[in-house]
Amino acid sequence: MTSVSLSDAARDWLAGRSAEMTLRLSARHGCCGGQAGVPVAEPGAPRSKDGYARTQIEGIHVYVAEDMGPGPYRVDLEGFFRWRRLVVEGEMGQAQE
C-alpha cells in the first residue's frame, strides 16, 4: 500500500472543501524525449474511480492511483489567500500512457 501523509495545513484546507483528494502521477516530458511521472495532488475525487484505491487519512478521503509507487508521499499546502495549492514530496515514477 502507498504511504501518504498530510500536513495540518493541507488537511484543514481540504476539510474546508470537499474533504477529498486525488494523488496521481502526471507525465512530464523532457527535452530529449524522455518522460517521468511526477506525483501531483488535486482537491476532489477523480472523474473515474477506476484505477484508484480509496483510503481515509485524518477525515480526508484520499484516492491514490494504483500506479503510484510505495512512497512515502507527503502532501502540503503552499501559497496564500486564494492562490493556495497542494504540493507533493516523494518519489517520482514511470509515466504510463
Phi and psi in degrees as a GROMACS rama.xvg file:
@    title "Ramachandran Plot"
@    xaxis  label "Phi"
@    yaxis  label "Psi"
@TYPE xy
-75.415  132.241  THR-2
-90.0398  119.724  SER-3
-130.224  136.386  VAL-4
-131.324  153.899  SER-5
-117.55  139.566  LEU-6
-72.6629  162.148  SER-7
-59.595  -40.7435  ASP-8
-64.3442  -43.6788  ALA-9
-64.9938  -43.4762  ALA-10
-61.0828  -47.306  ARG-11
-63.8496  -40.0464  ASP-12
-65.0957  -44.8105  TRP-13
-66.6971  -37.31  LEU-14
-62.6246  -30.3239  ALA-15
-79.3298  -4.19316  GLY-16
-113.578  -125.677  ARG-17
-86.246  -5.90826  SER-18
59.5608  29.6822  ALA-19
-132.845  149.423  GLU-20
-146.762  144.275  MET-21
-112.126  132.167  THR-22
-118.314  120.967  LEU-23
-148.426  170.733  ARG-24
-94.2606  137.189  LEU-25
-116.146  126.483  SER-26
-69.1646  129.289  ALA-27
-121.263  130.395  ARG-28
-100.57  138.445  HIS-29
-90.2831  173.086  GLY-30
-72.8747  -19.3095  CYS-31
-109.772  21.1556  CYS-32
95.2418  -6.25258  GLY-33
-81.1192  167.14  GLY-34
-148.658  156.441  GLN-35
-140.802  152.571  ALA-36
-93.3192  115.274  GLY-37
-99.4493  128.124  VAL-38
-68.9978  132.45  PRO-39
-131.081  147.54  VAL-40
-118.205  134.464  ALA-41
-130.923  139.27  GLU-42
-66.8361  144.946  PRO-43
97.6834  169.751  GLY-44
-85.6249  156.316  ALA-45
-67.751  155.776  PRO-46
-59.5875  -45.0664  ARG-47
-118.609  127.677  SER-48
-82.7598  -1.10744  LYS-49
-64.9097  134.521  ASP-50
85.918  8.70113  GLY-51
-124.66  142.788  TYR-52
-102.225  134.569  ALA-53
-101.73  133.475  ARG-54
-138.637  166.857  THR-55
-120.644  129.309  GLN-56
-126.405  112.492  ILE-57
50.0019  44.2815  GLU-58
85.6927  -1.37978  GLY-59
-105.594  129.312  ILE-60
-80.8449  119.218  HIS-61
-113.624  125.305  VAL-62
-102.393  115.877  TYR-63
-108.804  124.41  VAL-64
-61.1295  139.067  ALA-65
-66.9864  -18.2456  GLU-66
-89.006  5.0891  ASP-67
-70.9458  145.79  MET-68
-71.6244  -179.986  GLY-69
-69.1542  -15.3953  PRO-70
87.6049  -156.199  GLY-71
-80.9688  154.869  PRO-72
-121.191  138.793  TYR-73
-121.156  122.713  ARG-74
-103.22  128.126  VAL-75
-129.964  176.59  ASP-76
-120.959  134.93  LEU-77
-133.338  165.372  GLU-78
97.847  -172.223  GLY-79
-147.787  161.353  PHE-80
49.9661  -126.736  PHE-81
-88.9421  1.03423  ARG-82
-98.0529  31.8165  TRP-83
-83.86  151.012  ARG-84
-151.345  156.469  ARG-85
-83.1495  140.458  LEU-86
-126.589  150.183  VAL-87
-122.199  132.285  VAL-88
-110.148  132.183  GLU-89
160.562  -174.052  GLY-90
-72.7808  151.453  GLU-91
-91.8543  161.686  MET-92
-133.045  -176.731  GLY-93
-84.9401  125.76  GLN-94
-71.8598  138.09  ALA-95
-104.066  135.941  GLN-96
